Amino acid sequence: MIILGIDPGYAIVGWGVIDYTANRFKVIDYGAVTTEAGTDFGERLETVYDGIDRLIKMYRPDAMAIEKLFYNTNAKTVIDVAQARGVINLAAVKGGVEIFEYTPLQVKQSVVGYGRAEKKQVQEMTRVILKLEKIPKPDDTADALAMAICHAHASGSIMGRLKNIK
């Protein structure tokens, strides 16, 4: 199964593509879609959409795993990230890719085995699981790979196959 992991944003969208077959991970590629600060927000969203659309056409993933949106303290940021998630999800839908959402707690539990793990622990375990020499940069890219690992683990479980249970 080819999985596209996404850490959504509008300045940096981390992405990672992995192959998960017979309980083995293989990294296909990873990186980030970036937009320039000060650019018209609509143009930034277009850049994000085009970047994700290109990835979907290039790698033909079976699934896209994306972080569920959560609200912290900055309403403007959460609204802008929600808009970016919208164009990312639109690219997936138009590309025929099934979308799966995971909370940061689910990702930490899946990758580290502890839902309250620190970001550095998740990044280091991502590096180890995927047999990478170093933690991918920017951090958003490492987070996207962790998202893909989470989906690989969830898709192998009975609960992972029962999509969108609330």
Rosetta silent file (secondary structure, phi, psi, omega in degrees, C-alpha in Angstrom):
SEQUENCE: MIILGIDPGYAIVGWGVIDYTANRFKVIDYGAVTTEAGTDFGERLETVYDGIDRLIKMYRPDAMAIEKLFYNTNAKTVIDVAQARGVINLAAVKGGVEIFEYTPLQVKQSVVGYGRAEKKQVQEMTRVILKLEKIPKPDDTADALAMAICHAHASGSIMGRLKNIK
SCORE:     score description
SCORE:     0.000 S_00000001
   1 L     0.000  130.536  175.787    0.000    0.000    0.000 S_00000001
   2 E   -94.318  125.710 -176.649    1.339    3.429   -0.961 S_00000001
   3 E  -120.958  130.422  172.745    0.555    6.049    1.693 S_00000001
   4 E  -101.432  112.909  176.395    0.882    9.815    1.369 S_00000001
   5 E   -94.052  139.406 -177.233    1.313   11.380    4.802 S_00000001
   6 E  -130.711  130.634  167.494    0.523   15.081    5.149 S_00000001
   7 E  -107.338  102.983 -169.648    1.298   17.623    7.865 S_00000001
   8 L   -73.827  152.512  175.679   -1.010   20.451    6.749 S_00000001
   9 L  -176.958 -177.782  176.743   -0.214   24.136    6.735 S_00000001
  10 L  -118.829  -19.352  173.613   -0.158   27.091    4.397 S_00000001
  11 L   -89.853  -45.015  178.504    3.498   28.179    4.750 S_00000001
  12 E  -135.719  124.666  172.423    4.884   24.627    4.860 S_00000001
  13 E  -111.552  107.624  176.079    3.019   21.437    3.993 S_00000001
  14 E   -75.565  142.669  177.363    5.135   18.468    4.999 S_00000001
  15 E  -142.835  149.941  176.599    4.653   15.334    2.930 S_00000001
  16 E  -148.955  136.918  179.206    6.013   11.824    2.905 S_00000001
  17 E  -116.018  123.294  178.588    5.293    8.866    0.645 S_00000001
  18 E  -127.717  157.625  171.738    5.899    5.369    1.959 S_00000001
  19 E  -110.285  126.349  177.889    5.182    1.847    0.797 S_00000001
  20 E  -119.902  103.849 -177.891    3.858   -0.448    3.506 S_00000001
  21 E  -134.073  132.916  178.316    3.761   -4.057    2.317 S_00000001
  22 L    51.450   46.437  178.742    3.897   -7.250    4.410 S_00000001
  23 L    59.980   25.067  177.576    4.527   -5.226    7.586 S_00000001
  24 E  -122.086  140.291  179.055    7.611   -3.592    6.039 S_00000001
  25 E  -100.632  139.619  171.845    8.188    0.087    5.443 S_00000001
  26 E  -136.269  124.429  177.336    9.959    1.547    2.441 S_00000001
  27 E   -77.878  128.365  176.939   10.424    5.286    2.031 S_00000001
  28 E   -94.139  -49.687  179.927    9.607    6.391   -1.485 S_00000001
  29 E  -170.501  162.930  175.048   10.110   10.153   -1.127 S_00000001
  30 E  -158.821  162.526 -179.072    9.483   13.097    1.171 S_00000001
  31 E   172.082 -154.887 -179.097    9.659   16.862    1.219 S_00000001
  32 E  -147.733  143.002  169.281    7.608   19.995    1.670 S_00000001
  33 E   -94.907  123.932 -177.355    5.382   22.260   -0.373 S_00000001
  34 E  -121.206  151.950  176.175    6.273   25.802    0.666 S_00000001
  35 L  -128.745  151.777 -178.400    4.747   29.208    0.051 S_00000001
  36 L   -80.902  132.400  172.495    6.256   32.663    0.431 S_00000001
  37 L   -61.286  144.660  179.332    5.165   34.888    3.303 S_00000001
  38 L    88.639  -11.630  176.644    3.562   38.063    2.013 S_00000001
  39 L   -75.894  147.240  176.271    2.108   36.327   -1.044 S_00000001
  40 L   -50.180  133.845 -174.357   -1.636   36.701   -1.594 S_00000001
  41 H   -60.810  -37.557  177.291   -3.336   34.008    0.502 S_00000001
  42 H   -60.787  -38.530  177.062   -5.365   32.718   -2.457 S_00000001
  43 H   -67.709  -35.938  177.059   -2.128   32.219   -4.389 S_00000001
  44 H   -63.340  -43.370  178.381   -0.643   30.367   -1.426 S_00000001
  45 H   -63.308  -38.543  177.582   -3.628   28.010   -1.393 S_00000001
  46 H   -63.113  -41.366  177.892   -3.237   27.473   -5.136 S_00000001
  47 H   -62.114  -42.782  178.313    0.443   26.589   -4.639 S_00000001
  48 H   -62.492  -48.737  179.898   -0.516   24.084   -1.915 S_00000001
  49 H   -58.095  -50.808 -177.738   -3.223   22.536   -4.104 S_00000001
  50 H   -60.268  -40.044  179.485   -0.957   22.306   -7.144 S_00000001
  51 H   -63.828  -45.894 -179.967    1.853   20.767   -5.085 S_00000001
  52 H   -69.194  -39.467  177.033   -0.348   18.065   -3.570 S_00000001
  53 H   -58.599  -43.766  178.541   -2.042   17.421   -6.920 S_00000001
  54 H   -61.099  -43.398  179.525    1.400   16.874   -8.492 S_00000001
  55 H   -62.089  -43.445 -179.039    2.376   14.434   -5.720 S_00000001
  56 H   -63.517  -42.779  178.881   -0.836   12.447   -6.148 S_00000001
  57 H   -67.236  -35.465 -177.037   -0.328   12.203   -9.917 S_00000001
  58 H   -74.746  -44.576 -171.813    3.332   11.250   -9.479 S_00000001
  59 H  -103.897  -13.162  178.502    3.044    8.613   -6.725 S_00000001
  60 L    47.628   58.862 -178.298   -0.561    7.373   -7.089 S_00000001
  61 L   -67.879  152.273  175.079   -1.078    6.726   -3.358 S_00000001
  62 L   -81.715  -25.520 -177.048   -3.720    4.299   -2.144 S_00000001
  63 E  -151.339  152.207  172.448   -4.428    6.464    0.887 S_00000001
  64 E  -120.537  126.939  176.755   -3.690    9.902    2.285 S_00000001
  65 E  -107.188  125.483 -176.402   -3.196   10.327    6.033 S_00000001
  66 E  -132.714  147.276 -179.694   -3.611   13.891    7.279 S_00000001
  67 E   -69.634  133.456  173.609   -3.548   15.457   10.715 S_00000001
  68 L   -65.931  143.320 -179.963   -6.952   16.308   12.178 S_00000001
  69 L   -76.173  134.643  175.044   -7.310   20.003   12.808 S_00000001
  70 L  -131.887  149.137 -176.162   -7.243   21.075   16.408 S_00000001
  71 L   -95.656  126.055  174.646   -7.734   24.531   17.873 S_00000001
  72 L  -104.859 -102.709 -177.127   -5.060   25.977   20.112 S_00000001
  73 L  -121.928  -16.454 -174.860   -5.035   29.707   20.839 S_00000001
  74 L  -105.938  102.838 -176.636   -4.757   31.519   17.511 S_00000001
  75 H   -63.307  -39.746  179.852   -8.089   31.591   15.665 S_00000001
  76 H   -60.731  -45.148 -179.774   -6.605   33.194   12.526 S_00000001
  77 H   -62.232  -45.245 -177.624   -3.976   30.464   12.220 S_00000001
  78 H   -65.126  -35.910  178.137   -6.500   27.661   12.678 S_00000001
  79 H   -67.290  -43.927  179.459   -8.807   29.177   10.050 S_00000001
  80 H   -65.293  -41.083  177.456   -5.947   29.546    7.556 S_00000001
  81 H   -65.592  -37.268  177.739   -4.733   25.987    8.204 S_00000001
  82 H   -61.611  -39.564  177.286   -8.326   24.766    7.783 S_00000001
  83 H   -65.313  -40.643  177.396   -8.432   26.407    4.360 S_00000001
  84 H   -63.540  -43.251  176.796   -5.140   24.732    3.425 S_00000001
  85 H   -58.707  -37.403  179.306   -6.512   21.371    4.628 S_00000001
  86 H   -60.394  -46.093 -179.301   -9.522   22.009    2.400 S_00000001
  87 H   -72.742  -31.214  175.816   -7.463   22.367   -0.768 S_00000001
  88 H   -64.810  -47.478  178.694   -5.284   19.391    0.232 S_00000001
  89 H   -63.986  -36.646  177.383   -8.393   17.235    0.747 S_00000001
  90 H   -61.602  -43.920  177.958   -9.844   18.527   -2.532 S_00000001
  91 H   -59.789  -41.061  179.391   -6.689   17.419   -4.381 S_00000001
  92 H   -65.278  -46.927 -179.605   -7.019   13.964   -2.806 S_00000001
  93 H   -60.944  -47.498  179.849  -10.703   13.630   -3.665 S_00000001
  94 H   -64.204  -27.881  178.710  -10.135   14.782   -7.244 S_00000001
  95 L   -88.745    1.354  177.833   -7.226   12.337   -7.477 S_00000001
  96 L    73.860   26.827 -177.861   -9.355    9.439   -6.221 S_00000001
  97 L  -103.150  128.569  178.559   -7.335    9.013   -3.018 S_00000001
  98 E   -70.879  138.277 -175.504   -9.087    7.926    0.167 S_00000001
  99 E  -106.166  133.524  175.833   -8.511   10.314    3.103 S_00000001
 100 E  -127.210  134.840 -177.905   -7.820    9.224    6.689 S_00000001
 101 E  -112.514  140.331  179.420   -7.489   11.660    9.583 S_00000001
 102 E  -136.301  144.064  176.406   -5.496   11.157   12.778 S_00000001
 103 L   -81.129  159.157  175.097   -4.999   13.249   15.880 S_00000001
 104 H   -55.700  -37.003  178.908   -1.506   14.068   17.146 S_00000001
 105 H   -62.104  -42.121  178.554   -2.224   11.752   20.103 S_00000001
 106 H   -64.104  -40.425 -179.766   -3.005    8.850   17.728 S_00000001
 107 H   -64.939  -46.928  179.468    0.204    9.464   15.775 S_00000001
 108 H   -59.942  -44.087  179.537    2.321    9.560   18.949 S_00000001
 109 H   -61.813  -42.449 -177.234    0.688    6.372   20.232 S_00000001
 110 H   -70.231  -40.978 -173.950    1.245    4.607   16.919 S_00000001
 111 H   -86.082  -42.446 -174.831    4.850    5.684   16.350 S_00000001
 112 L  -102.966  -26.681 -176.498    6.247    5.841   19.899 S_00000001
 113 L    93.102    6.193 -178.557    3.750    3.745   21.853 S_00000001
 114 L  -144.113  118.457 -174.789    2.953    6.645   24.171 S_00000001
 115 L   -67.025  -14.178  179.870    0.299    9.261   23.389 S_00000001
 116 L  -109.110   20.351 -179.750    2.048   12.013   25.341 S_00000001
 117 L   -61.412  153.237  177.849    5.459   11.555   23.681 S_00000001
 118 L   -83.084  157.275 -177.407    7.447   14.664   22.839 S_00000001
 119 H   -53.127  -43.538 -178.967    7.955   15.809   19.264 S_00000001
 120 H   -63.244  -35.743  177.252   11.664   14.820   19.275 S_00000001
 121 H   -64.994  -42.472 -179.934   10.758   11.276   20.405 S_00000001
 122 H   -64.538  -43.623 -179.447    8.281   10.928   17.538 S_00000001
 123 H   -64.610  -41.077  179.708   10.823   12.224   15.032 S_00000001
 124 H   -67.304  -41.701  178.222   13.545    9.877   16.277 S_00000001
 125 H   -66.938  -35.243  175.416   11.232    6.833   16.194 S_00000001
 126 H   -60.242  -45.407  178.112   10.119    7.833   12.687 S_00000001
 127 H   -59.097  -45.523 -177.806   13.785    7.859   11.654 S_00000001
 128 H   -66.676  -49.518 -177.933   14.356    4.435   13.242 S_00000001
 129 H   -58.879  -40.404 -176.395   11.186    2.795   11.845 S_00000001
 130 L   -91.443    2.032  178.362   11.931    4.050    8.328 S_00000001
 131 L    55.553   46.398  177.933   15.681    3.299    8.611 S_00000001
 132 L   -93.887  148.730  178.992   16.702    6.844    7.706 S_00000001
 133 L   -66.246  -39.644 -179.998   20.196    8.183    8.415 S_00000001
 134 L  -142.638  164.735  178.863   18.849   11.389    9.943 S_00000001
 135 L   -68.100  127.177  179.794   15.567   13.009   10.883 S_00000001
 136 L   -61.578  145.418  176.111   14.057   14.640    7.774 S_00000001
 137 L  -119.769  150.064   -4.202   13.881   18.429    7.709 S_00000001
 138 L   -68.653  172.207 -179.348   11.872   20.543    7.962 S_00000001
 139 H   -52.724  -34.283 -178.918   10.068   19.149   11.007 S_00000001
 140 H   -59.964  -32.498  178.767    6.813   19.195    9.024 S_00000001
 141 H   -69.695  -44.932  176.810    8.276   16.533    6.718 S_00000001
 142 H   -60.933  -39.794  178.803    9.182   14.248    9.627 S_00000001
 143 H   -63.876  -37.715  179.107    5.669   14.791   11.007 S_00000001
 144 H   -66.766  -40.187  176.419    4.155   13.805    7.649 S_00000001
 145 H   -64.197  -38.776  176.453    6.169   10.575    7.590 S_00000001
 146 H   -62.759  -38.278  177.757    4.965    9.834   11.138 S_00000001
 147 H   -61.410  -42.667  179.493    1.400   10.404    9.908 S_00000001
 148 H   -65.225  -40.802  176.875    1.972    7.825    7.138 S_00000001
 149 H   -60.774  -43.604  179.080    3.378    5.320    9.656 S_00000001
 150 H   -57.458  -44.998  179.778    0.303    5.850   11.833 S_00000001
 151 H   -65.817  -38.915  178.246   -1.979    5.030    8.933 S_00000001
 152 H   -58.753  -45.336  178.976    0.039    1.933    8.057 S_00000001
 153 H   -66.476  -42.815 -178.012   -0.368    0.662   11.609 S_00000001
 154 H   -68.354  -36.436 -176.640   -4.073    1.606   11.775 S_00000001
 155 H   -69.255  -21.487  178.058   -4.901    0.091    8.385 S_00000001
 156 L   -83.468   -9.130 -179.549   -3.608   -3.273    9.556 S_00000001
 157 L   -99.438  162.117  177.000   -5.993   -3.337   12.503 S_00000001
 158 H   -61.171  -42.200 -179.404   -9.705   -4.074   12.498 S_00000001
 159 H   -64.037  -34.964  179.095  -10.387   -0.548   13.773 S_00000001
 160 H   -65.393  -27.070 -179.844   -8.335    0.897   10.936 S_00000001
 161 H   -82.948  -16.566  178.620  -10.572   -0.792    8.412 S_00000001
 162 L   -91.968   83.481 -172.022  -13.721    0.672    9.954 S_00000001
 163 L   -65.148  141.490  170.698  -13.361    4.099    8.359 S_00000001
 164 L    60.691   37.036  173.598  -14.739    7.258    9.921 S_00000001
 165 L   -78.643  128.527 -178.269  -16.067    5.840   13.159 S_00000001
 166 L  -108.012    0.000    0.000  -16.799    8.801   15.414 S_00000001
